[in-house]
Amino acid sequence: MLDFSLTPEQESLQDLARKFARTEMAPRAAACDKEGRFPEEIYRKAWELGLMNLNVPSEYGGSGLSVLDQCLIVEELAYACGGMTTSIIANCLALEPILLGATPEQKRRWLAPFCAEYHLASFCLTEPGGGSDAAGLQTRATRDGDDYVLRGEKCFITNGPHASLFTVFATTDPSLRAKGIVAFVVPGDAPGIVRGKDEDKMGHRASSTGTIRFEDVRVPAAQRLGGEGEGFSIAMRTLDQTRTPIGALATGIAQAALDHAARYSLERKSFGKPISEHQAIQIKLANMAQMVSAARLLTWKAAWTIDRGERGTLDSSIAKCVASDSALRVADDAIQIFGGYGYMKEYPVEKLLRDAKLTQIYEGANEIQRIVTARELLRRYA
Ligand SMILES: Cc1cc2nc3c(=O)[nH]c(=O)nc-3n(C[C@H](O)[C@H](O)[C@H](O)COP(=O)(O)OP(=O)(O)OC[C@H]3O[C@@H](n4cnc5c(N)ncnc54)[C@H](O)[C@@H]3O)c2cc1C
């Protein structure tokens, strides 16, 4: 029998995340958004409470949570602030290649420090020349004795301006495309790393996003994850794991938009009665509730699939795509229900729309998710 009830442990994780989100994140969300401020004190508190490094197994000092447990936490955090959540969960994205591709010795060396102390890591795949076509990346890894020399540029890197560790994807030969890609662990203070400015973004403004240039950065071969040519698979398997929590992040934004809109509709009057009594508004709220439920259920289904040991490419693509498209539509409907006030920064819903937009773009744009979905689907009919 399928059972949607949460265990007592899951309820307490959800409760922990909810309290943190409502007491620490929510009160600062509007100001950080307005100022584009990266609230590192909040990220440190999240680390202290065990709300970062969620995917790192307990043997390295991490929380070692299932993907479903991660999703429960991420939805609660995103309800308060999508941008802060992006920065809090970026370590999961950056450390996943190590979990998937490293030797036991490499795992001990690179994962344990993240659990012993607060540090940020960044996942460096996207380049100025293109993100969707990851196999076409151009950052070069040239073998030189026991080292590789990295040269190239990565862009839109979450937490890049603050990270003390990078997982980097480079190619030994661009003409080999996917077969030439290699993954590396690179400390943030390696000579030749040049950090660009913090980008000024539409949403997720409490998160930090930057360019990282590798100017002949020397990386010992011992910091390579897996073999030459295995980097592309590590990157894709990483995204298979981390896309589902992005579905949860989008669900949290959508739930917040629905809650704000429903409450407002009960207070705001037009034509002598609360707007909640107009059927047009009721239908909008019903559609929003449907989208939130569908987003959450698909996200949980994808998490359940991965937690059973399956790769979950199809389910996670569907979940991320539906949840992020839903978040944008629900946030848009929430603004409509707020009318003119919804367009004003004094009210919380316009931020939700700006934050929802990113969930359609990062960790694989939704066009790419649909390509992946179709490919996985058609395989079943071939
Ligand atoms: C705030 C933010 C944070 C990010 N954080 C990170 C990070 O930490 N690490 C990292 O590596 N990257 C990160 N990214 C990058 C993100 O993953 C990419 O932006 C995304 O993968 C899309 O790549 P692109 O921007 O180069 O768009 P492009 O690949 O240039 O695509 C442009 C448009 O064309 C569409 N398109 C492309 N190819 C096809 C196709 N074959 N068929 C149909 N449509 C297509 C895309 O879907 C998109 O709509 C972040 C991005 C942002 C905005």
The ligand as a Tripos MOL2 file, in Angstrom:
@<TRIPOS>MOLECULE
LIG
   53    58     1     0     0
SMALL
NO_CHARGES

@<TRIPOS>ATOM
      1 C1         20.8080   32.1740  -10.6170 C.3       1 LIG1
      2 C2         21.4440   31.0260  -11.3440 C.ar      1 LIG1
      3 C3         22.1990   30.1130  -10.6180 C.ar      1 LIG1
      4 C4         22.8590   29.0680  -11.2900 C.ar      1 LIG1
      5 N1         23.6890   28.2140  -10.5780 N.ar      1 LIG1
      6 C5         24.4980   27.3640  -11.2670 C.ar      1 LIG1
      7 C6         25.5250   26.6180  -10.5950 C.ar      1 LIG1
      8 O1         25.6810   26.6810   -9.3600 O.2       1 LIG1
      9 N2         26.3460   25.8380  -11.3220 N.ar      1 LIG1
     10 C7         26.2220   25.7280  -12.6800 C.ar      1 LIG1
     11 O2         27.0080   25.0000  -13.2910 O.2       1 LIG1
     12 N3         25.2440   26.4110  -13.3540 N.ar      1 LIG1
     13 C8         24.3980   27.2270  -12.6820 C.ar      1 LIG1
     14 N4         23.4360   27.9580  -13.3560 N.ar      1 LIG1
     15 C9         23.3420   27.8260  -14.8010 C.3       1 LIG1
     16 C10        22.0670   27.1610  -15.2930 C.3       1 LIG1
     17 O3         22.0680   25.7870  -14.9730 O.3       1 LIG1
     18 C11        21.9760   27.4570  -16.7910 C.3       1 LIG1
     19 O4         21.6370   28.8240  -16.9180 O.3       1 LIG1
     20 C12        20.9680   26.5960  -17.5020 C.3       1 LIG1
     21 O5         21.4200   25.2550  -17.5350 O.3       1 LIG1
     22 C13        20.7170   27.0740  -18.9530 C.3       1 LIG1
     23 O6         21.9300   27.2940  -19.6200 O.3       1 LIG1
     24 P1         22.1460   28.6980  -20.3980 P.3       1 LIG1
     25 O7         21.8160   29.7800  -19.4460 O.co2     1 LIG1
     26 O8         23.5170   28.6980  -20.9610 O.co2     1 LIG1
     27 O9         21.0790   28.7120  -21.5340 O.3       1 LIG1
     28 P2         21.2850   28.0940  -23.0070 P.3       1 LIG1
     29 O10        21.8290   26.7360  -22.9210 O.co2     1 LIG1
     30 O11        21.9740   29.1100  -23.8310 O.co2     1 LIG1
     31 O12        19.7620   28.0150  -23.4810 O.3       1 LIG1
     32 C14        19.0240   29.1850  -23.8320 C.3       1 LIG1
     33 C15        17.5710   28.7670  -24.0460 C.3       1 LIG1
     34 O13        17.4920   27.8270  -25.1190 O.3       1 LIG1
     35 C16        16.8780   26.6350  -24.6730 C.3       1 LIG1
     36 N5         17.5090   25.4980  -25.3360 N.ar      1 LIG1
     37 C17        18.8370   25.1860  -25.3640 C.ar      1 LIG1
     38 N6         19.0330   24.0560  -26.0560 N.ar      1 LIG1
     39 C18        17.8080   23.6410  -26.4700 C.ar      1 LIG1
     40 C19        17.3450   22.5170  -27.2170 C.ar      1 LIG1
     41 N7         18.1790   21.5700  -27.6700 N.pl3     1 LIG1
     42 N8         16.0260   22.4190  -27.4650 N.ar      1 LIG1
     43 C20        15.1590   23.3450  -26.9860 C.ar      1 LIG1
     44 N9         15.5340   24.4100  -26.2710 N.ar      1 LIG1
     45 C21        16.8430   24.5530  -26.0100 C.ar      1 LIG1
     46 C22        17.0990   26.5990  -23.1660 C.3       1 LIG1
     47 O14        16.1660   25.7740  -22.5170 O.3       1 LIG1
     48 C23        16.9660   28.0670  -22.8220 C.3       1 LIG1
     49 O15        15.5830   28.3750  -22.7510 O.3       1 LIG1
     50 C24        22.7100   28.9360  -12.6840 C.ar      1 LIG1
     51 C25        21.9200   29.8390  -13.3940 C.ar      1 LIG1
     52 C26        21.3080   30.8810  -12.7390 C.ar      1 LIG1
     53 C27        20.4950   31.8520  -13.5660 C.3       1 LIG1
@<TRIPOS>BOND
     1     1     2 1
     2     2     3 ar
     3     2    52 ar
     4     3     4 ar
     5     4     5 ar
     6     4    50 ar
     7     5     6 ar
     8     6     7 ar
     9     6    13 1
    10     7     8 2
    11     7     9 ar
    12     9    10 ar
    13    10    11 2
    14    10    12 ar
    15    12    13 ar
    16    13    14 ar
    17    14    15 1
    18    14    50 ar
    19    15    16 1
    20    16    17 1
    21    16    18 1
    22    18    19 1
    23    18    20 1
    24    20    21 1
    25    20    22 1
    26    22    23 1
    27    23    24 1
    28    24    25 2
    29    24    26 1
    30    24    27 1
    31    27    28 1
    32    28    29 2
    33    28    30 1
    34    28    31 1
    35    31    32 1
    36    32    33 1
    37    33    34 1
    38    33    48 1
    39    34    35 1
    40    35    36 1
    41    35    46 1
    42    36    37 ar
    43    36    45 ar
    44    37    38 ar
    45    38    39 ar
    46    39    40 ar
    47    39    45 ar
    48    40    41 1
    49    40    42 ar
    50    42    43 ar
    51    43    44 ar
    52    44    45 ar
    53    46    47 1
    54    46    48 1
    55    48    49 1
    56    50    51 ar
    57    51    52 ar
    58    52    53 1
@<TRIPOS>SUBSTRUCTURE
     1 LIG1         1 GROUP 0 **** ****
